[in-house]
């Protein structure tokens, strides 16, 4: 898929909310959700695109790099192959163990830790580069996440994020899932990390020289139909799996039909396979 990019003019707005959720409860549920299914298997279809995005960030090879919300290593493992000293952190124990196994198998200089993006287990100024590939955006305490990214990144270092936008495929899918398994009251939508002015508001205290571009996730391809893709998400992708598991047979049929409509609406393939056109916000900035 050829990616198109549009540089967005930044405007200021307030996305605050009066509700205050119990974040510990939210994170406990979130951890269980991401540990459900088989995200490591699911992520194999997205890894080629993650590598393209990583390459586009032009990160030097001789740096210390932290990948927040690293999952099963789909960005951290390729980053380590280039000689970077990589650390990955994720809330899901089983995904971290999978990433460790991959690193051991390839004999890579990579460390993987179970940890919370809102309370990172690292010293101040520990990393030259901090990245998050569709990861940190899901942590509910966005203010703490932003502060922690600034704390662990050295002065002059770089931050790179890829975050789903509110207008793209992922937001439509998660919006559908939320109608069946509603989020906790007061939790802000993760896709706000895909809004340009919100990113600057959240990160502006610690970072500067922002480059924000809306792009489409590259090489997001499945060699089968959208109906089969729904089944893949149902079996392997925790949030969708849990939505299905919570429903009656009739509810599952409705959810399946809604998801297939969403997947088809964002499918640009015409040969019976699926190529998702999913918009994300590419974020790059320097630590002050």
MOSULZI-V698410 format. One record per helix or strand of 2 or more residues. SS is the DSSP state (H for helix, E for strand). FROM is the first residue (numbers start at 1). LEN is the number of residues. If there is no record, write none. Layout:
# MOSULZI-V698410
SS:FROM:LEN / SS:FROM:LEN
This chain:
# MOSULZI-V698410
E:6:2 / H:23:13 / H:39:18 / E:64:5 / H:76:6 / E:85:6 / H:93:14 / E:110:5 / E:127:7 / H:136:3 / H:142:11 / E:153:12 / H:169:12 / H:190:5 / H:196:8 / E:207:10 / E:221:2 / H:226:11 / H:238:8 / H:249:17 / E:274:3 / E:279:9
